Amino acid sequence: YTLYFKKNKNIKTKIVPALRNRNLFNKKFSYKNPISVKKNIFIILSSNNKETKNILSMLGNIINKFDKNKFSFTICPHITTNLGSDILENNVFSISKGNFQKNLINSDVVISGGTTATIEAAIFNKKQIVIGNKYGLTINPLVPSKYNKFRVCYSEGELEKGILDLTLKNKYYKTNNMLNKNLLNFYFEKTKKNKLNSFFI
């Protein structure tokens, strides 16, 4: 909104409260990462089936290059996602179960595309890889000037390197165990009575 719609007066827009993400405003702005021997890669899929197929295809072609004793790959499908038998029967991937935010907190690197969960991961200060579209528009909701713990990968080689680079301990991508309040307020509107009323008018 701030970057585009505000400058285009001919487009009618309104800000509405973030109903799905309202619980973030009520959380304490700190959390602890559990200690894990393995690096946890959390793959968040959107409702875009074409994007999902591309992400799973790229991962499927490089997954065997990672040591199972050092890396774990967990897929969080969208409610509309059809994973297919090849993924469900693959003993390398695991399917996310339980609370989404707990799984997000447990992750070391998040792989995603054009989904609002990408923004949520940024608010949790997670290192991320956004899968780019080689043949069209890349749906990337992240704003580099606000958040720089991500990279866009367009190929399997870039994805493999990105996972390895982001799981290394270094200062540039140092994990911060605090919710990013500035990002939360930048992307989402807090649920208030007057904002809820404007949503229905």
C-alpha positions in Angstrom: 0.0 0.0 0.0 2.6 2.5 1.1 4.9 1.8 -1.9 2.3 1.7 -4.7 -1.4 2.3 -4.0 -0.8 5.5 -2.0 0.8 7.0 -5.1 -2.0 6.0 -7.4 -5.0 8.1 -6.5 -7.2 6.6 -9.3 -7.2 3.2 -7.6 -9.7 2.9 -4.7 -8.1 1.1 -1.8 -8.7 0.7 1.9 -6.6 -0.7 4.8 -8.3 -3.5 6.7 -7.2 -5.3 9.8 -5.0 -8.5 9.6 -7.6 -10.9 10.8 -5.6 -14.1 10.2 -2.5 -12.5 11.7 -4.1 -10.7 14.7 -2.6 -13.1 17.2 0.9 -11.8 16.3 0.0 -8.5 17.9 -0.9 -10.2 21.1 2.3 -12.2 21.4 5.3 -11.3 23.5 8.0 -10.1 21.2 10.5 -12.7 22.0 10.9 -16.5 21.6 13.6 -19.1 22.0 14.8 -21.4 19.2 15.0 -25.0 20.4 18.4 -26.7 20.1 18.6 -29.1 17.2 21.4 -31.1 15.7 19.8 -30.9 12.2 19.2 -27.8 10.2 15.5 -27.5 9.7 14.3 -26.3 6.3 10.7 -25.3 6.3 9.0 -25.2 2.9 5.8 -23.1 2.8 3.5 -23.7 -0.2 0.9 -21.2 -1.5 -2.4 -21.8 -3.3 -0.6 -21.1 -6.6 -0.3 -24.6 -8.1 2.1 -23.6 -10.8 4.5 -22.1 -8.2 4.1 -25.1 -5.9 5.0 -27.5 -8.7 8.1 -25.4 -9.5 9.3 -25.3 -5.9 8.8 -29.1 -5.4 10.4 -29.9 -8.7 13.5 -27.8 -7.8 13.8 -29.3 -4.4 13.2 -32.9 -5.6 16.2 -32.5 -8.0 18.7 -31.4 -5.3 17.3 -33.1 -2.1 19.7 -36.0 -2.3 22.7 -33.7 -2.2 22.0 -33.0 1.5 23.0 -35.2 4.3 19.9 -36.6 6.0 21.8 -36.6 9.4 22.4 -32.8 9.1 19.3 -31.5 7.3 15.6 -32.1 7.6 13.0 -30.8 5.0 9.4 -30.2 6.2 6.7 -29.2 3.7 3.8 -27.1 4.9 1.2 -27.5 2.1 -1.7 -25.1 1.4 -5.1 -26.4 2.0 -5.6 -26.6 -1.8 -2.2 -28.2 -2.5 -2.1 -31.6 -4.2 1.3 -33.0 -3.2 1.2 -36.1 -5.3 2.3 -39.6 -4.4 5.9 -39.0 -5.3 6.2 -36.4 -2.5 4.0 -38.3 0.0 6.0 -41.5 -0.5 9.4 -39.7 -0.4 11.2 -40.5 2.9 13.3 -37.4 2.7 10.5 -34.9 3.1 8.1 -34.8 6.0 4.7 -33.1 6.0 4.1 -30.4 8.6 1.7 -31.2 11.3 0.6 -29.2 14.3 0.8 -25.5 15.0 2.2 -23.5 12.0 4.0 -20.9 14.2 5.7 -23.5 16.3 7.0 -25.2 13.1 8.1 -21.8 11.8 10.0 -21.0 15.0 11.7 -24.4 14.8 13.0 -23.7 11.3 16.5 -22.4 10.3 15.6 -21.5 6.8 12.2 -20.9 5.1 11.6 -21.6 1.4 8.6 -20.1 -0.1 7.0 -18.0 -2.8 4.1 -15.5 -3.1 2.3 -16.2 0.2 1.6 -14.1 3.2 3.3 -16.7 5.2 6.6 -15.4 3.7 5.8 -12.1 5.4 5.1 -13.9 8.7 8.4 -15.7 8.5 10.1 -12.3 8.0 8.3 -11.0 11.1 9.8 -13.9 13.0 13.3 -12.8 11.6 13.7 -16.1 9.7 16.3 -16.5 6.9 14.4 -17.1 3.7 14.7 -18.2 0.1 12.0 -17.0 -2.3 11.7 -19.1 -5.4 11.9 -16.8 -8.5 9.9 -17.2 -11.7 12.3 -17.7 -14.6 9.5 -17.2 -17.2 7.4 -14.4 -15.7 6.7 -12.2 -12.8 8.3 -13.2 -9.4 5.8 -12.9 -6.6 7.9 -11.5 -3.8 6.1 -9.7 -1.0 9.3 -8.8 0.8 10.7 -5.3 0.8 14.6 -5.3 0.8 14.8 -1.9 2.5 12.8 -3.3 5.4 14.2 -6.8 5.6 17.4 -8.3 4.1 17.6 -11.8 5.5 16.4 -13.4 2.2 17.6 -14.2 -1.3 15.7 -15.0 -4.5 16.7 -18.2 -6.3 15.8 -19.0 -9.9 17.7 -22.2 -10.5 18.4 -25.5 -8.7 22.1 -24.5 -8.3 21.1 -21.2 -6.7 18.7 -23.0 -4.4 21.3 -25.5 -3.3 23.9 -22.8 -2.7 21.3 -20.6 -0.9 20.4 -23.4 1.6 24.0 -24.1 2.3 24.9 -20.4 2.7 22.0 -19.5 4.9 22.5 -22.4 7.3 26.0 -21.3 8.0 26.5 -19.2 11.1 27.6 -15.8 10.0 27.1 -12.2 11.1 25.1 -11.0 8.1 22.4 -13.6 8.5 22.5 -13.8 12.2 19.3 -15.1 13.7 17.4 -12.6 15.9 15.1 -14.3 18.4 12.8 -11.3 18.6 9.7 -10.7 16.7 10.3 -7.7 14.3 7.7 -5.2 15.6 8.5 -2.7 12.8 7.8 -5.3 10.1 4.7 -6.4 11.8 3.3 -2.8 11.8 4.6 -2.2 8.3 2.8 -5.1 6.7 -0.3 -5.6 8.9 -3.0 -3.5 10.5 -3.9 -4.2 14.1 -7.5 -5.5 14.6 -9.5 -2.7 16.2 -13.3 -2.0 16.3 -13.2 1.0 14.0 -11.0 -0.9 11.5 -13.3 -3.9 11.6 -16.3 -1.6 10.9 -14.5 -0.1 7.9 -13.9 -3.6 6.6 -17.7 -4.2 6.2 -18.6 -0.8 4.9 
